[in-house]
Amino acid sequence: MSHPIDIRATYLGAHALPQKYKENREDFIKKIIMDLEIIKSENLADYVDVFCESGAFNALETHRILKRAKELGFEIRVHTDEIDSIGGTKVALDLRAKTIDHLMAITDEDILKVAKTDTIANLLPSTSFFLNKNFAPARKLIDAGAAVSVSSDYNPGSTPSENYQLTLQISGNKLRMSPSEILTAATINPAYSLDIHKKVGSIEVGKEADILLLNCKNLDYFIYHYGINHTYAVFKRGKIVVKNRSLVEENFL
């Protein structure tokens, strides 16, 4: 099955140190910075990301790479606080990152700092679920006033599932988010983080009518009845592109 989608690309060259650079981190960082110039000149990505974590890149290295990315005109993101809090959140806020991802190990002090900014706390509950790790403190972030989004983090290493509906249901069960908070975290907040909130992310006059119809009587049931594909139909720019014919139409209303 195929249908039209929009893609906003992110360059995450600084995710892990290749084996051949284990003894020479500096050369790899210089290579990433050189790649940034090529990627910008050829318009290959809109954002630049760094994994700031123990065993990956430290805060100083993260700042160096992302500062150059900002100078070249990229918007930035930071994956950090997944295992340890090593300063990645501070770097992200100093450089006004669009999102800070993971945040399973974020400190209470940093939660309050994030809440005072426009940077979105992007949580990845499926990663915690699959790796049997602690879940991000969504309640603390939301109650402090931070804007929260939720992503699948689909990848072969830590989240081998492309089931975004399940990710949202885990957000209710494990992150203790309410259905309305989850809806916001899956729609308008991600749209803001991608700079497309004027086109999509909510149903409003003048927007592009990217709409998902669910075969549920209410939003609470969608979060409650987990592991099930509730999709009834998908509209892209107002035109239907997917319809789940296995669902009985009269059950939709």
Summary of the structure (lengths in Angstrom):
residues: 253
radius of gyration: 19.1
end to end distance: 26.0
largest distance: 63.3
contacts: 773
relative contact order: 0.09
helix: 38%
strand: 18%
